[in-house]
Amino acid sequence: LVVAAAKGSPDVQVKALMEGFESRSPQQAFRKETWDSIRDVYIGKGAKNGYWRLLLTAQPTEAVAEPAEEATV
C-alpha cells in the first residue's frame, strides 16, 4: 500500500495485496479489535470494490513553526 501510494496509484486489488499471506483479505489478517482500530484510520476501501488503499493525511510541505530562539545564559 505504501509503494502504491508513493507511485500515485493508491488503490491495490485485494488479491495482489494479500499475495503470500494465508488470509484472503486484510480484515482476516488482524484480530477484530486491531482491525477496528486501523480500518478507516490507516487502511480503507479503494474507489472500486475489491480494492484497498493506505489512508494518508495531508502532510505540510513547508516548516509549520518558526525555529525556537535560544536563550542566552
MARMI-535220 format. One record per residue (C-alpha): residue number from 1; residue in three letters; x, y, z. Coordinates in steps of 0.25 Angstrom, whole numbers. Example, Ala and Ser with C-alpha at 12.3 -4.5 7.8 and 13.67 -1.06 7.14 Angstrom:
2
1,ALA,49,-18,31
2,SER,55,-4,29
//
This chain:
73
1,LEU,0,0,0
2,VAL,11,9,3
3,VAL,18,7,-10
4,ALA,5,9,-18
5,ALA,2,22,-10
6,ALA,16,27,-13
7,LYS,14,24,-28
8,GLY,1,32,-29
9,SER,-8,20,-31
10,PRO,-13,17,-17
11,ASP,-23,6,-20
12,VAL,-18,-8,-19
13,GLN,-26,-20,-22
14,VAL,-28,-29,-10
15,LYS,-23,-41,-18
16,ALA,-9,-34,-20
17,LEU,-9,-28,-6
18,MET,-11,-42,1
19,GLU,-1,-49,-8
20,GLY,8,-58,1
21,PHE,-2,-57,13
22,GLU,-11,-68,17
23,SER,-22,-58,19
24,ARG,-31,-55,7
25,SER,-34,-40,12
26,PRO,-27,-30,21
27,GLN,-38,-32,31
28,GLN,-35,-47,33
29,ALA,-21,-43,36
30,PHE,-24,-36,49
31,ARG,-31,-39,61
32,LYS,-45,-31,62
33,GLU,-40,-21,72
34,THR,-28,-18,64
35,TRP,-35,-17,51
36,ASP,-46,-8,57
37,SER,-34,1,61
38,ILE,-27,2,48
39,ARG,-39,1,38
40,ASP,-42,15,33
41,VAL,-30,21,40
42,TYR,-19,15,33
43,ILE,-25,6,22
44,GLY,-38,8,15
45,LYS,-46,3,3
46,GLY,-42,8,-10
47,ALA,-50,14,-21
48,LYS,-54,1,-27
49,ASN,-60,-11,-20
50,GLY,-49,-21,-16
51,TYR,-38,-11,-15
52,TRP,-31,-5,-3
53,ARG,-23,8,0
54,LEU,-14,14,10
55,LEU,-20,26,16
56,LEU,-11,38,17
57,THR,-14,51,24
58,ALA,-9,63,17
59,GLN,6,66,21
60,PRO,11,80,22
61,THR,21,83,11
62,GLU,27,95,18
63,ALA,32,97,32
64,VAL,20,99,41
65,ALA,27,106,53
66,GLU,38,117,54
67,PRO,51,111,60
68,ALA,52,114,75
69,GLU,61,125,79
70,GLU,72,121,88
71,ALA,72,128,101
72,THR,85,134,106
73,VAL,90,128,119
//
